[in-house]
Amino acid sequence: MSIKDNLENIILKIPSEVSLVAVSKTKPINDILEAYRCGQKVFGENKIQELVEKYDKLPKDIEWHMIGHIQRNKVKYMAPFISLVHSVDSYRLIREINKQGKINNRVINCLLQIKIASEESKFGFTEKEATDFLNSEEYESFKNIKIVGLMGMATFTDNQIKINQEFKELKIFYDKVNRSNNQINKLSMGMSDDYRIAIRNGSTMIRLGSSIFGRRTNTKKK
Ligand SMILES: *Cc1c(COP(=O)(O)O)cnc(C)c1O
């Protein structure tokens, strides 16, 4: 199956209100161009250096999303152009994004990553930390970062009941946050192996890599 076939099949299967981020990490420019020519304009990367290299080489109407864990000292490289950061997982990172947003005279849209998985390896805020931050005076004072939603990654497991439970919990929290702040209206959850479960649980944005571009061979498992 070609990238084009994969994309067309996925788009047929997902509801029109769910947006698709094509995760192009480790994949070459030509693969991204193939997806782009099929009309896909939103791509996700998980390393800032790779993101910047691809941004430089590819059409400027692509919307780039950062989906991976971020080192604060690299925020400055993506700040001029990034359109959504999914993986905001600490207060210090938020402060740095706000600072770099200010330097670039723009507002950087972000999602708060919520830790829903039982794995130690996963990053993110607890629900309480996220709520406290969103209601804080500090957040109110930040003019160059805007939290527009939440993101979560389920445990890496074949146990569909567990994945379903984790997504369901995040959706309940998201609904609560959304009721008190209607600017928070994006819920990024679901990857190639679990996006169907995520959509059933109310995801508004899925991040698919291998189901579009094929398996990544030269990387270790997440
Ligand atoms: C790699 C990655 C994806 C895409 O994973 P696939 O299983 O290839 O769809 C989605 N989200 C994050 C945060 C990732 O790092």
The ligand as an ORCA input file, in Angstrom:
! r2SCAN-3c Opt
* xyz 0 1
  C       5.481      8.385     17.219
  C       4.332      9.034     17.880
  C       3.036      8.916     17.351
  C       2.706      8.067     16.140
  O       2.902      6.709     16.433
  P       2.375      5.558     15.448
  O       2.223      4.387     16.334
  O       3.430      5.381     14.418
  O       1.103      6.026     14.861
  C       2.004      9.589     17.993
  N       2.223     10.349     19.083
  C       3.452     10.475     19.618
  C       3.609     11.345     20.831
  C       4.545      9.834     19.040
  O       5.760      9.979     19.582
*
